[in-house]
């Protein structure tokens, strides 16, 4: 069990760091990403996460425990992510044309965004750890999707700090550090999922609740915001179909 928990932690850590640092790197190196491609990618991630939540995590949570333990976990996941979403910034910032004298404001914004992302990454890591307790393949897929989810968040941090005049190396370091708590969360999720079937039920419900909040509050709106034509809905529907196929193949 311990070697598996170490593996889960490392994969969760990589998911968080690669996602946020990748977003930061994109801002530092390329400055711009095609909106259609980003819309398709975010929609695709949303579709897969929704399918896994409704067709795999929630039914598995009910099977491992009871309807009530699954719903408790679901509400807990929604509640914690929702609370963090309301209390801590982690997504967007506005660029005002205030001139160079306001660069410090953007640095502060970038730091606050990084802190908000780090706080969000802890419960999101729990979702990854719980996914690994369903199957290794489910855990890996969730880790990849969470990395995709963190990509635009890393871009927000990187953009704010670049405008503030922060060196590229420091931007990358801060973005990467924001992803570290996801590894800690993955360890917690894997450990709780292995304690008992009831704890596993709550953990799986938590994972589903956290992911559904992310899907409907962040990924789908962002996909439509960046959409060109029907790119968002095509990405979402493709993700749902691939998610259904993945679940069926795993069972």
Phi and psi restraints in degrees (value plus and minus 20) as a CYANA .aco file:
   2 UNK   PHI     -82.9   -42.9
   2 UNK   PSI     -67.1   -27.1
   3 UNK   PHI     -78.1   -38.1
   3 UNK   PSI     -57.0   -17.0
   4 UNK   PHI     -87.0   -47.0
   4 UNK   PSI     -59.6   -19.6
   5 UNK   PHI     -84.4   -44.4
   5 UNK   PSI     -58.2   -18.2
   6 UNK   PHI     -84.0   -44.0
   6 UNK   PSI     -62.8   -22.8
   7 UNK   PHI     -82.4   -42.4
   7 UNK   PSI     -64.9   -24.9
   8 UNK   PHI     -79.3   -39.3
   8 UNK   PSI     -64.1   -24.1
   9 UNK   PHI     -81.9   -41.9
   9 UNK   PSI     -64.6   -24.6
  10 UNK   PHI     -84.4   -44.4
  10 UNK   PSI     -60.6   -20.6
  11 UNK   PHI     -88.4   -48.4
  11 UNK   PSI     -61.1   -21.1
  12 UNK   PHI     -81.4   -41.4
  12 UNK   PSI     -61.0   -21.0
  13 UNK   PHI     -82.0   -42.0
  13 UNK   PSI     -66.4   -26.4
  14 UNK   PHI     -82.8   -42.8
  14 UNK   PSI     -60.0   -20.0
  15 UNK   PHI     -79.9   -39.9
  15 UNK   PSI     -67.4   -27.4
  16 UNK   PHI     -87.1   -47.1
  16 UNK   PSI     -67.5   -27.5
  17 UNK   PHI     -88.0   -48.0
  17 UNK   PSI     -65.7   -25.7
  18 UNK   PHI     -83.9   -43.9
  18 UNK   PSI     -59.9   -19.9
  19 UNK   PHI     -83.4   -43.4
  19 UNK   PSI     -74.1   -34.1
  20 UNK   PHI     -91.5   -51.5
  20 UNK   PSI     -62.7   -22.7
  21 UNK   PHI     -86.7   -46.7
  21 UNK   PSI     -55.4   -15.4
  22 UNK   PHI     -82.7   -42.7
  22 UNK   PSI     -61.7   -21.7
  23 UNK   PHI     -83.5   -43.5
  23 UNK   PSI     -63.3   -23.3
  24 UNK   PHI     -82.7   -42.7
  24 UNK   PSI     -61.4   -21.4
  25 UNK   PHI     -83.0   -43.0
  25 UNK   PSI     -59.7   -19.7
  26 UNK   PHI     -81.1   -41.1
  26 UNK   PSI     -60.6   -20.6
  27 UNK   PHI     -88.2   -48.2
  27 UNK   PSI     -64.8   -24.8
  28 UNK   PHI     -85.2   -45.2
  28 UNK   PSI     -62.8   -22.8
  29 UNK   PHI    -110.0   -70.0
  29 UNK   PSI     -63.4   -23.4
  30 UNK   PHI    -126.6   -86.6
  30 UNK   PSI     -50.6   -10.6
  31 UNK   PHI      57.4    97.4
  31 UNK   PSI     -50.3   -10.3
  32 UNK   PHI    -165.0  -125.0
  32 UNK   PSI     122.7   162.7
  33 UNK   PHI    -145.5  -105.5
  33 UNK   PSI     119.9   159.9
  34 UNK   PHI     -78.4   -38.4
  34 UNK   PSI     105.9   145.9
  35 UNK   PHI     -83.4   -43.4
  35 UNK   PSI     -58.2   -18.2
  36 UNK   PHI     -82.5   -42.5
  36 UNK   PSI     -64.1   -24.1
  37 UNK   PHI     -84.8   -44.8
  37 UNK   PSI     -62.9   -22.9
  38 UNK   PHI     -86.0   -46.0
  38 UNK   PSI     -59.4   -19.4
  39 UNK   PHI     -82.3   -42.3
  39 UNK   PSI     -64.9   -24.9
  40 UNK   PHI     -81.6   -41.6
  40 UNK   PSI     -63.7   -23.7
  41 UNK   PHI     -85.2   -45.2
  41 UNK   PSI     -66.5   -26.5
  42 UNK   PHI     -86.0   -46.0
  42 UNK   PSI     -61.3   -21.3
  43 UNK   PHI     -84.0   -44.0
  43 UNK   PSI     -61.5   -21.5
  44 UNK   PHI     -81.1   -41.1
  44 UNK   PSI     -65.5   -25.5
  45 UNK   PHI     -82.0   -42.0
  45 UNK   PSI     -60.9   -20.9
  46 UNK   PHI     -82.4   -42.4
  46 UNK   PSI     -63.6   -23.6
  47 UNK   PHI     -83.3   -43.3
  47 UNK   PSI     -64.7   -24.7
  48 UNK   PHI     -85.1   -45.1
  48 UNK   PSI     -64.1   -24.1
  49 UNK   PHI     -83.7   -43.7
  49 UNK   PSI     -58.7   -18.7
  50 UNK   PHI     -85.3   -45.3
  50 UNK   PSI     -64.9   -24.9
  51 UNK   PHI     -81.6   -41.6
  51 UNK   PSI     -65.6   -25.6
  52 UNK   PHI     -84.2   -44.2
  52 UNK   PSI     -60.0   -20.0
  53 UNK   PHI     -83.3   -43.3
  53 UNK   PSI     -69.6   -29.6
  54 UNK   PHI     -97.1   -57.1
  54 UNK   PSI     -55.1   -15.1
  55 UNK   PHI    -122.2   -82.2
  55 UNK   PSI     -31.7     8.3
  56 UNK   PHI    -146.8  -106.8
  56 UNK   PSI     -82.0   -42.0
  57 UNK   PHI     -84.7   -44.7
  57 UNK   PSI     -68.3   -28.3
  58 UNK   PHI     -87.0   -47.0
  58 UNK   PSI     -68.6   -28.6
  59 UNK   PHI     -79.1   -39.1
  59 UNK   PSI     -58.7   -18.7
  60 UNK   PHI     -86.6   -46.6
  60 UNK   PSI     -56.9   -16.9
  61 UNK   PHI     -83.8   -43.8
  61 UNK   PSI     -62.2   -22.2
  62 UNK   PHI     -87.4   -47.4
  62 UNK   PSI     -60.7   -20.7
  63 UNK   PHI     -83.9   -43.9
  63 UNK   PSI     -61.3   -21.3
  64 UNK   PHI     -94.9   -54.9
  64 UNK   PSI     -45.4    -5.4
  65 UNK   PHI    -151.9  -111.9
  65 UNK   PSI    -136.9   -96.9
  66 UNK   PHI    -155.5  -115.5
  66 UNK   PSI     151.1   191.1
  67 UNK   PHI     -77.8   -37.8
  67 UNK   PSI     -58.5   -18.5
  68 UNK   PHI     -91.8   -51.8
  68 UNK   PSI     -58.9   -18.9
  69 UNK   PHI     -87.6   -47.6
  69 UNK   PSI     -57.2   -17.2
  70 UNK   PHI     -85.8   -45.8
  70 UNK   PSI     -64.1   -24.1
  71 UNK   PHI     -88.3   -48.3
  71 UNK   PSI     -53.8   -13.8
  72 UNK   PHI     -82.5   -42.5
  72 UNK   PSI     -66.6   -26.6
  73 UNK   PHI     -82.6   -42.6
  73 UNK   PSI     -61.7   -21.7
  74 UNK   PHI     -79.5   -39.5
  74 UNK   PSI     -68.7   -28.7
  75 UNK   PHI     -84.9   -44.9
  75 UNK   PSI     -56.3   -16.3
  76 UNK   PHI     -84.1   -44.1
  76 UNK   PSI     -64.5   -24.5
  77 UNK   PHI     -83.5   -43.5
  77 UNK   PSI     -65.6   -25.6
  78 UNK   PHI     -82.8   -42.8
  78 UNK   PSI     -63.2   -23.2
  79 UNK   PHI     -84.7   -44.7
  79 UNK   PSI     -65.3   -25.3
  80 UNK   PHI     -88.3   -48.3
  80 UNK   PSI     -66.8   -26.8
  81 UNK   PHI     -83.9   -43.9
  81 UNK   PSI     -59.9   -19.9
  82 UNK   PHI     -83.6   -43.6
  82 UNK   PSI     -62.1   -22.1
  83 UNK   PHI     -81.8   -41.8
  83 UNK   PSI     -67.2   -27.2
  84 UNK   PHI     -83.3   -43.3
  84 UNK   PSI     -56.1   -16.1
  85 UNK   PHI     -85.3   -45.3
  85 UNK   PSI     -56.3   -16.3
  86 UNK   PHI     -99.9   -59.9
  86 UNK   PSI     -52.5   -12.5
  87 UNK   PHI    -115.0   -75.0
  87 UNK   PSI     -45.1    -5.1
  88 UNK   PHI    -149.7  -109.7
  88 UNK   PSI     111.5   151.5
  89 UNK   PHI     -92.2   -52.2
  89 UNK   PSI     122.2   162.2
  90 UNK   PHI    -177.0  -137.0
  90 UNK   PSI     -13.0    27.0
  91 UNK   PHI    -142.4  -102.4
  91 UNK   PSI     -83.5   -43.5
  92 UNK   PHI    -144.0  -104.0
  92 UNK   PSI     142.1   182.1
  93 UNK   PHI    -169.4  -129.4
  93 UNK   PSI     140.6   180.6
  94 UNK   PHI    -130.9   -90.9
  94 UNK   PSI     116.8   156.8
  95 UNK   PHI    -112.0   -72.0
  95 UNK   PSI      94.4   134.4
  96 UNK   PHI    -120.1   -80.1
  96 UNK   PSI     124.9   164.9
  97 UNK   PHI    -105.5   -65.5
  97 UNK   PSI      52.3    92.3
  98 UNK   PHI    -119.9   -79.9
  98 UNK   PSI     -24.4    15.6
  99 UNK   PHI      66.6   106.6
  99 UNK   PSI     156.5   196.5
 100 UNK   PHI     -82.0   -42.0
 100 UNK   PSI     -47.4    -7.4
 101 UNK   PHI     -84.9   -44.9
 101 UNK   PSI     -34.4     5.6
 102 UNK   PHI    -120.6   -80.6
 102 UNK   PSI      -9.2    30.8
 103 UNK   PHI     -79.2   -39.2
 103 UNK   PSI     -56.1   -16.1
 104 UNK   PHI     -79.4   -39.4
 104 UNK   PSI     -51.8   -11.8
 105 UNK   PHI     -84.4   -44.4
 105 UNK   PSI     -59.8   -19.8
 106 UNK   PHI     -91.1   -51.1
 106 UNK   PSI     -55.3   -15.3
 107 UNK   PHI     -82.8   -42.8
 107 UNK   PSI     -64.6   -24.6
 108 UNK   PHI     -81.3   -41.3
 108 UNK   PSI     -62.2   -22.2
 109 UNK   PHI     -80.3   -40.3
 109 UNK   PSI     -64.6   -24.6
 110 UNK   PHI     -81.4   -41.4
 110 UNK   PSI     -61.1   -21.1
 111 UNK   PHI     -84.9   -44.9
 111 UNK   PSI     -64.1   -24.1
 112 UNK   PHI     -83.5   -43.5
 112 UNK   PSI     -60.4   -20.4
 113 UNK   PHI     -81.9   -41.9
 113 UNK   PSI     -63.1   -23.1
 114 UNK   PHI     -82.2   -42.2
 114 UNK   PSI     -61.7   -21.7
 115 UNK   PHI     -84.2   -44.2
 115 UNK   PSI     -62.9   -22.9
 116 UNK   PHI     -82.0   -42.0
 116 UNK   PSI     -62.2   -22.2
 117 UNK   PHI     -82.6   -42.6
 117 UNK   PSI     -63.8   -23.8
 118 UNK   PHI     -79.6   -39.6
 118 UNK   PSI     -62.3   -22.3
 119 UNK   PHI     -85.9   -45.9
 119 UNK   PSI     -60.0   -20.0
 120 UNK   PHI     -87.7   -47.7
 120 UNK   PSI     -52.5   -12.5
 121 UNK   PHI     -88.9   -48.9
 121 UNK   PSI     -43.2    -3.2
 122 UNK   PHI     -84.2   -44.2
 122 UNK   PSI     -77.8   -37.8
 123 UNK   PHI     -85.7   -45.7
 123 UNK   PSI     -49.5    -9.5
 124 UNK   PHI     -87.4   -47.4
 124 UNK   PSI     -53.4   -13.4
 125 UNK   PHI     -85.4   -45.4
 125 UNK   PSI     -56.3   -16.3
 126 UNK   PHI     -78.4   -38.4
 126 UNK   PSI     -58.7   -18.7
 127 UNK   PHI     -81.8   -41.8
 127 UNK   PSI     -60.7   -20.7
 128 UNK   PHI     -83.9   -43.9
 128 UNK   PSI     -66.8   -26.8
 129 UNK   PHI     -79.8   -39.8
 129 UNK   PSI     -61.5   -21.5
 130 UNK   PHI     -85.7   -45.7
 130 UNK   PSI     -57.1   -17.1
 131 UNK   PHI     -80.6   -40.6
 131 UNK   PSI     -57.7   -17.7
 132 UNK   PHI     -85.3   -45.3
 132 UNK   PSI     -45.1    -5.1
 133 UNK   PHI     -97.3   -57.3
 133 UNK   PSI     -35.8     4.2
 134 UNK   PHI    -100.5   -60.5
 134 UNK   PSI     -72.7   -32.7
 135 UNK   PHI    -186.7  -146.7
 135 UNK   PSI     137.5   177.5
 136 UNK   PHI     -81.9   -41.9
 136 UNK   PSI     -60.9   -20.9
 137 UNK   PHI     -84.0   -44.0
 137 UNK   PSI     -61.2   -21.2
 138 UNK   PHI     -83.2   -43.2
 138 UNK   PSI     -63.2   -23.2
 139 UNK   PHI     -81.5   -41.5
 139 UNK   PSI     -64.2   -24.2
 140 UNK   PHI     -82.5   -42.5
 140 UNK   PSI     -64.0   -24.0
 141 UNK   PHI     -83.0   -43.0
 141 UNK   PSI     -62.9   -22.9
 142 UNK   PHI     -84.4   -44.4
 142 UNK   PSI     -57.7   -17.7
 143 UNK   PHI     -82.7   -42.7
 143 UNK   PSI     -62.4   -22.4
 144 UNK   PHI     -84.3   -44.3
 144 UNK   PSI     -63.9   -23.9
 145 UNK   PHI     -86.5   -46.5
 145 UNK   PSI     -58.2   -18.2
 146 UNK   PHI     -86.3   -46.3
 146 UNK   PSI     -54.5   -14.5
 147 UNK   PHI     -84.2   -44.2
 147 UNK   PSI     -62.1   -22.1
 148 UNK   PHI     -81.9   -41.9
 148 UNK   PSI     -62.9   -22.9
 149 UNK   PHI     -80.5   -40.5
 149 UNK   PSI     -56.0   -16.0
 150 UNK   PHI     -98.4   -58.4
 150 UNK   PSI     -34.7     5.3
 151 UNK   PHI     -78.8   -38.8
 151 UNK   PSI     -74.1   -34.1
 152 UNK   PHI     -86.0   -46.0
 152 UNK   PSI     -45.3    -5.3
 153 UNK   PHI     -88.8   -48.8
 153 UNK   PSI     -61.7   -21.7
 154 UNK   PHI     -83.3   -43.3
 154 UNK   PSI     -54.7   -14.7
 155 UNK   PHI     -84.3   -44.3
 155 UNK   PSI     -59.6   -19.6
 156 UNK   PHI     -83.0   -43.0
 156 UNK   PSI     -64.9   -24.9
 157 UNK   PHI     -82.4   -42.4
 157 UNK   PSI     -68.6   -28.6
 158 UNK   PHI     -81.1   -41.1
 158 UNK   PSI     -62.0   -22.0
 159 UNK   PHI     -84.6   -44.6
 159 UNK   PSI     -63.9   -23.9
 160 UNK   PHI     -81.8   -41.8
 160 UNK   PSI     -63.5   -23.5
 161 UNK   PHI     -94.5   -54.5
 161 UNK   PSI     -54.1   -14.1
 162 UNK   PHI     -84.4   -44.4
 162 UNK   PSI     -61.0   -21.0
 163 UNK   PHI     -83.5   -43.5
 163 UNK   PSI     -53.7   -13.7
 164 UNK   PHI     -96.8   -56.8
 164 UNK   PSI     -23.4    16.6
 165 UNK   PHI      65.6   105.6
 165 UNK   PSI      -2.9    37.1
 166 UNK   PHI     -94.6   -54.6
 166 UNK   PSI     121.6   161.6
 167 UNK   PHI     -81.3   -41.3
 167 UNK   PSI     127.9   167.9
 168 UNK   PHI     -78.5   -38.5
 168 UNK   PSI     -59.4   -19.4
 169 UNK   PHI     -84.0   -44.0
 169 UNK   PSI     -58.9   -18.9
 170 UNK   PHI     -91.6   -51.6
 170 UNK   PSI     -56.6   -16.6
 171 UNK   PHI     -79.2   -39.2
 171 UNK   PSI     -66.5   -26.5
 172 UNK   PHI     -83.5   -43.5
 172 UNK   PSI     -60.9   -20.9
 173 UNK   PHI     -84.1   -44.1
 173 UNK   PSI     -65.6   -25.6
 174 UNK   PHI     -84.8   -44.8
 174 UNK   PSI     -62.3   -22.3
 175 UNK   PHI     -81.1   -41.1
 175 UNK   PSI     -63.9   -23.9
 176 UNK   PHI     -84.1   -44.1
 176 UNK   PSI     -62.8   -22.8
 177 UNK   PHI     -83.2   -43.2
 177 UNK   PSI     -51.9   -11.9
 178 UNK   PHI     -83.9   -43.9
 178 UNK   PSI     -43.6    -3.6
 179 UNK   PHI    -107.5   -67.5
 179 UNK   PSI     -31.6     8.4
 180 UNK   PHI     -79.7   -39.7
 180 UNK   PSI     -62.5   -22.5
 181 UNK   PHI     -77.9   -37.9
 181 UNK   PSI     -39.0     1.0
 182 UNK   PHI     -84.9   -44.9
 182 UNK   PSI     -53.6   -13.6
 183 UNK   PHI     -85.5   -45.5
 183 UNK   PSI     -60.8   -20.8
 184 UNK   PHI     -84.3   -44.3
 184 UNK   PSI     -63.2   -23.2
 185 UNK   PHI     -82.8   -42.8
 185 UNK   PSI     -59.7   -19.7
 186 UNK   PHI     -82.0   -42.0
 186 UNK   PSI     -59.3   -19.3
 187 UNK   PHI     -81.9   -41.9
 187 UNK   PSI     -65.2   -25.2
 188 UNK   PHI     -82.4   -42.4
 188 UNK   PSI     -65.8   -25.8
 189 UNK   PHI     -82.9   -42.9
 189 UNK   PSI     -62.1   -22.1
 190 UNK   PHI     -86.3   -46.3
 190 UNK   PSI     -60.6   -20.6
 191 UNK   PHI     -86.1   -46.1
 191 UNK   PSI     -68.2   -28.2
 192 UNK   PHI     -83.4   -43.4
 192 UNK   PSI     -57.4   -17.4
 193 UNK   PHI     -85.6   -45.6
 193 UNK   PSI     -42.0    -2.0
 194 UNK   PHI    -116.5   -76.5
 194 UNK   PSI     -21.2    18.8
 195 UNK   PHI     -92.9   -52.9
 195 UNK   PSI     -70.3   -30.3
 196 UNK   PHI    -181.1  -141.1
 196 UNK   PSI     148.5   188.5
 197 UNK   PHI     -86.8   -46.8
 197 UNK   PSI     -54.7   -14.7
 198 UNK   PHI     -86.6   -46.6
 198 UNK   PSI     -63.0   -23.0
 199 UNK   PHI     -83.9   -43.9
 199 UNK   PSI     -57.8   -17.8
 200 UNK   PHI     -83.9   -43.9
 200 UNK   PSI     -61.2   -21.2
 201 UNK   PHI     -79.7   -39.7
 201 UNK   PSI     -67.0   -27.0
 202 UNK   PHI     -84.8   -44.8
 202 UNK   PSI     -61.0   -21.0
 203 UNK   PHI     -83.8   -43.8
 203 UNK   PSI     -62.4   -22.4
 204 UNK   PHI     -87.4   -47.4
 204 UNK   PSI     -59.1   -19.1
 205 UNK   PHI     -82.5   -42.5
 205 UNK   PSI     -61.4   -21.4
 206 UNK   PHI     -79.8   -39.8
 206 UNK   PSI     -65.9   -25.9
 207 UNK   PHI     -79.4   -39.4
 207 UNK   PSI     -64.7   -24.7
 208 UNK   PHI     -84.1   -44.1
 208 UNK   PSI     -63.6   -23.6
 209 UNK   PHI     -83.0   -43.0
 209 UNK   PSI     -64.5   -24.5
 210 UNK   PHI     -81.8   -41.8
 210 UNK   PSI     -64.0   -24.0
 211 UNK   PHI     -89.6   -49.6
 211 UNK   PSI     -59.6   -19.6
 212 UNK   PHI     -85.4   -45.4
 212 UNK   PSI     -56.4   -16.4
 213 UNK   PHI     -82.6   -42.6
 213 UNK   PSI     -65.2   -25.2
 214 UNK   PHI     -81.8   -41.8
 214 UNK   PSI     -62.7   -22.7
 215 UNK   PHI     -80.8   -40.8
 215 UNK   PSI     -71.0   -31.0
 216 UNK   PHI    -106.8   -66.8
 216 UNK   PSI     -42.1    -2.1
 217 UNK   PHI    -114.2   -74.2
 217 UNK   PSI     -48.4    -8.4
 218 UNK   PHI    -142.0  -102.0
 218 UNK   PSI     -79.0   -39.0
 219 UNK   PHI     -84.6   -44.6
 219 UNK   PSI     -71.0   -31.0
 220 UNK   PHI     -85.5   -45.5
 220 UNK   PSI     -67.7   -27.7
 221 UNK   PHI     -79.0   -39.0
 221 UNK   PSI     -61.7   -21.7
 222 UNK   PHI     -85.6   -45.6
 222 UNK   PSI     -58.1   -18.1
 223 UNK   PHI     -81.8   -41.8
 223 UNK   PSI     -62.9   -22.9
 224 UNK   PHI     -91.9   -51.9
 224 UNK   PSI     -53.6   -13.6
 225 UNK   PHI     -83.7   -43.7
 225 UNK   PSI     -55.5   -15.5
 226 UNK   PHI    -115.6   -75.6
 226 UNK   PSI     -19.0    21.0
 227 UNK   PHI     -86.4   -46.4
 227 UNK   PSI     127.0   167.0
 228 UNK   PHI    -144.0  -104.0
 228 UNK   PSI      95.0   135.0
 229 UNK   PHI      51.7    91.7
 229 UNK   PSI    -148.9  -108.9
 230 UNK   PHI    -127.6   -87.6
 230 UNK   PSI       7.1    47.1
 231 UNK   PHI     -80.6   -40.6
 231 UNK   PSI     -57.7   -17.7
 232 UNK   PHI     -85.5   -45.5
 232 UNK   PSI     -70.5   -30.5
 233 UNK   PHI     -88.2   -48.2
 233 UNK   PSI     -54.9   -14.9
 234 UNK   PHI     -82.6   -42.6
 234 UNK   PSI     -62.2   -22.2
 235 UNK   PHI     -84.1   -44.1
 235 UNK   PSI     -63.7   -23.7
 236 UNK   PHI     -83.0   -43.0
 236 UNK   PSI     -68.7   -28.7
 237 UNK   PHI     -85.3   -45.3
 237 UNK   PSI     -58.6   -18.6
 238 UNK   PHI     -83.8   -43.8
 238 UNK   PSI     -61.0   -21.0
 239 UNK   PHI     -82.7   -42.7
 239 UNK   PSI     -62.1   -22.1
 240 UNK   PHI     -82.5   -42.5
 240 UNK   PSI     -65.2   -25.2
 241 UNK   PHI     -84.9   -44.9
 241 UNK   PSI     -63.3   -23.3
 242 UNK   PHI     -84.2   -44.2
 242 UNK   PSI     -58.9   -18.9
 243 UNK   PHI     -81.6   -41.6
 243 UNK   PSI     -63.1   -23.1
 244 UNK   PHI     -83.3   -43.3
 244 UNK   PSI     -63.8   -23.8
 245 UNK   PHI     -82.6   -42.6
 245 UNK   PSI     -62.2   -22.2
 246 UNK   PHI     -80.2   -40.2
 246 UNK   PSI     -66.4   -26.4
 247 UNK   PHI     -83.2   -43.2
 247 UNK   PSI     -62.8   -22.8
 248 UNK   PHI     -85.3   -45.3
 248 UNK   PSI     -60.2   -20.2
 249 UNK   PHI     -86.0   -46.0
 249 UNK   PSI     -53.7   -13.7
 250 UNK   PHI     -93.6   -53.6
 250 UNK   PSI     -43.5    -3.5
